[in-house]
Every structure is written in C-alpha cells, then in structure tokens.
Amino acid sequence: MEVHEEKYLLVFESYNQAMLLYNELLKKECKVELVSTPCRVSRGCSQSIVFTAADIKKVTEETKKNKVIVKGIYRIVKNNGFNDYVHI
C-alpha cells in the first residue's frame, strides 16, 4: 500500500508574490512545487505553491517574514484519482 504525504495548496494574489515565497522556501530546503492555481479554487491565472505537512512551520514563518499576501490555504484531498481542495 502506497503512503501519501499530506499536501497543501497556498494560493496568492499575484505571480510575483508566489515566486518570491517559492524561491525563499527553496532556500530553506522545503519540498515545494509552483503550480497554476486549479480552476476549482480560483478564477483567473494565478499561481500557487504545493507543500507538505512537514513544511507548514517554515511556510508560515516565510510568509510572515516576507509579508506575502495569501489568498487562501487548502488541504489537497485525493478522491477517486482526482484532487479535492478543502479550504482551511
């Protein structure tokens, strides 16, 4: 049986803020991925960062430190091979 790490989606107001935080998190050796925000979460073309539960503390610290505006945080839930997004 395959074990999946719990993942989260951090949605931003702007591409620049997403890139800023993404680069800072890479420097902190976080497991992050820059992705287009799923249509079910936000309209328009915004960027999001996917991160694991293990990096929640670093993500929170870097978000505050860099004064990044976050549009929303979602827990990614696998459902019959598809992703559902639960706002937290």
C-alpha angles and dihedrals in degrees: 000000000000118000118214124203114235108256134198136200121221112198122202137201093226141027091232093057091047091052093046093053093040091056093046091051091050089055088054089053094245120161098244136152127198110222140166109263110258114251091236090062104041138001120233128033108301130148129239138188122229113208138167129249089249090067100046093108094050092045091051093047095048092045091056095040093053094039092233118175110231118202094195148330121226135184111227111228122189111226119178092327094315131097122246120191121219114196112229 
